[in-house]
Amino acid sequence: MKYITSIWTTIALVFLMVCMRIADPALLEQTRLNVFDTLIKTLPEEQSNEIVLLNIGEESLEELGQFPWPRQYYAQMIADLRNKNAGMIGFTIMFPEPDRFGGDEVFASWIKDNGIILTQTADEYGRSDYAPYVGYATFGTSDPLEFIYKYKGMVTNIPELEAGAWGHGLSNGAPEVDNITRRIPLISNVNDQLYPSFALETIRVLNDKPSYTIKSNEAGIESIVLRPYEIPTDSDGSIWLKWNTKFEEVEYVNNLNDYTDFGGKTVLVGVTARGLSLQVPTPGGLKYPHQLQATTLQTILSENPISRPQYATPVEVLVSTLLVLVLILLVYRAPIWLSLLAFLVLVFGTTGLVYYIWNKFYILLDLSYSLILYIIIYLSSALNNFYKQFMLRQQIKKQFETYLDPRQVMLLQKDPSLLKLGGERKEMTFLFMDIVGFTPISEHYKNNNDPEGLVKIINNYLDRMTKIILNNGGTIDKYMGDCIMAFWNAPLPTENHAELAVKTGTEILKAADELIQELEEQGLPRIDVGIGINTGDCIVGNMGSESRFDYSVIGDAVNLGARLEGQTRNYDGIRMLLGPTTAGQCKGGLLTKVDSIKVKGKSETVTIYTV
């Protein structure tokens, strides 16, 4: 546990989490993506003024018949859209096979030179390996084809239709680890040829540009330039989508006779009839393909594109690692309140900074990893520190309990301020006890060259007497060779302190008789005990210096207790002497007056008693 709870183990945990972030397991990635979703959803809702969705839904099928329709219907649709002043027309429906109703020629004639963008799909098992594509230029130090999504095949429309279209774009998404689509690749690699996405092609056609420029560096794609737009991308050429835009949706019925005017807006055509088109899961809910492409197109057209810089991950890892190392030092070295304050500042400060950068610059930063790192490391280091402090307190508690009543130790644990230099005046009872006949037994062990035996005898004696004192609520002040000094009524208040002290003395005498018998049976010299007990006012508290002090008592009443213990040698058969105040507070005790004496340091006589 010493090594597990050390600061170096916590630091090792930090670098383990850094390695985990670099490996980026699915759970961590999904958590990060969910945080990005939360940020993006804070964008205020808007209504698109550039795009309208034309739906082929249940009403359309009811009017025009089962799907797929003859291609002449799409020719009629283009005519209807042109009559209603539509702008560019994009079909997210694909036409990879000839029309079984023979309508391809009519449809192709309406596609030709009529502002139509068709959809293609990159697929590993697609039967086409080549399709019309728009040229591009590169600006940078690397080949974009190395970084973008790669495919071996495509699904394209029949050549007659694609020949007259103004643009052709891939509809591929890029589902994340949780199968939710948040990003769309603007460019893809099919057999070492670069193909644009449907949305990028629509932008190119809208702005009448012959090609586009790709900026790249050693880390991947930086942006795609299609004036007046410079679209920041991830290193693989993907863009993050905004889900805050609502689109006007029109059902294709009655040749659009009930619809007034599209006002030159781009129209995207897609199928919404149940069972005919798969919906794509996104942070904005389930989307039909043309809804997803509309969101992509609107994201490009809108101001403040979302970006996540290539340097974001290494900077996030480096900064959060440095900050958490500082936090660890504070937890292990600073007061608890300061380390807790630092943790809260880190958590709320990082959260606030991430939200500020998002709201100000639309840059996505990974809040999840930083918070997970801060929380795990703070809890780990705080628990480690708590465990060490707890074990230290337990150790100190055990040490204190060797000379204090456990109740007194508990009092000190609850109020450590009691362990300060200084004292208070109060009435207490003091007990002094000494071995009588120590010199003969000491010489016996000396003559037998057995000092360890003497130590064993003394420890046995002190252990028995100490347990009696502690069991009666006394406090061991100190051991002075073979002498014990104890007192009552501090640090815990005790009303009958005089009676407890006398009770303790009586029990000690009984224990001493048992010990005397044991020693005699071993052929050892006889020893006995002398006890002096006195009650009176004194100063009790921590005595000494600021660097080292001891919880003890001083006062005239204390000195008298010590003198009484010494007086026991002067009376045959009397082993315990009590001061007058102690005798006066012992109710119902069988006390006997012994004498009135003068003790050293006092001018008046003192009446002494015994039990």
Secondary structure as GFF3:
##gff-version 3
##sequence-region A 1 611
A	DSSP	alpha_helix	7	23	.	.	.	ID=ss1
A	DSSP	alpha_helix	26	40	.	.	.	ID=ss2
A	DSSP	beta_strand	46	56	.	.	.	ID=ss3
A	DSSP	alpha_helix	58	64	.	.	.	ID=ss4
A	DSSP	alpha_helix	71	83	.	.	.	ID=ss5
A	DSSP	beta_strand	89	91	.	.	.	ID=ss6
A	DSSP	alpha_helix	104	111	.	.	.	ID=ss7
A	DSSP	beta_strand	116	122	.	.	.	ID=ss8
A	DSSP	beta_strand	136	140	.	.	.	ID=ss9
A	DSSP	three_ten_helix	144	146	.	.	.	ID=ss10
A	DSSP	beta_strand	149	151	.	.	.	ID=ss11
A	DSSP	beta_strand	154	155	.	.	.	ID=ss12
A	DSSP	alpha_helix	159	164	.	.	.	ID=ss13
A	DSSP	beta_strand	167	170	.	.	.	ID=ss14
A	DSSP	beta_strand	174	175	.	.	.	ID=ss15
A	DSSP	beta_strand	181	185	.	.	.	ID=ss16
A	DSSP	beta_strand	187	190	.	.	.	ID=ss17
A	DSSP	beta_strand	193	196	.	.	.	ID=ss18
A	DSSP	alpha_helix	198	206	.	.	.	ID=ss19
A	DSSP	beta_strand	212	217	.	.	.	ID=ss20
A	DSSP	beta_strand	220	226	.	.	.	ID=ss21
A	DSSP	beta_strand	229	232	.	.	.	ID=ss22
A	DSSP	beta_strand	238	240	.	.	.	ID=ss23
A	DSSP	beta_strand	245	251	.	.	.	ID=ss24
A	DSSP	three_ten_helix	254	256	.	.	.	ID=ss25
A	DSSP	beta_strand	266	271	.	.	.	ID=ss26
A	DSSP	beta_strand	280	282	.	.	.	ID=ss27
A	DSSP	beta_strand	285	287	.	.	.	ID=ss28
A	DSSP	alpha_helix	289	301	.	.	.	ID=ss29
A	DSSP	alpha_helix	312	333	.	.	.	ID=ss30
A	DSSP	alpha_helix	336	361	.	.	.	ID=ss31
A	DSSP	alpha_helix	367	401	.	.	.	ID=ss32
A	DSSP	alpha_helix	406	414	.	.	.	ID=ss33
A	DSSP	three_ten_helix	416	418	.	.	.	ID=ss34
A	DSSP	beta_strand	422	436	.	.	.	ID=ss35
A	DSSP	alpha_helix	438	447	.	.	.	ID=ss36
A	DSSP	alpha_helix	451	471	.	.	.	ID=ss37
A	DSSP	beta_strand	475	480	.	.	.	ID=ss38
A	DSSP	beta_strand	483	488	.	.	.	ID=ss39
A	DSSP	alpha_helix	497	521	.	.	.	ID=ss40
A	DSSP	beta_strand	528	544	.	.	.	ID=ss41
A	DSSP	beta_strand	549	554	.	.	.	ID=ss42
A	DSSP	alpha_helix	556	567	.	.	.	ID=ss43
A	DSSP	three_ten_helix	568	570	.	.	.	ID=ss44
A	DSSP	beta_strand	576	578	.	.	.	ID=ss45
A	DSSP	alpha_helix	580	585	.	.	.	ID=ss46
A	DSSP	beta_strand	592	597	.	.	.	ID=ss47
A	DSSP	beta_strand	606	610	.	.	.	ID=ss48
###
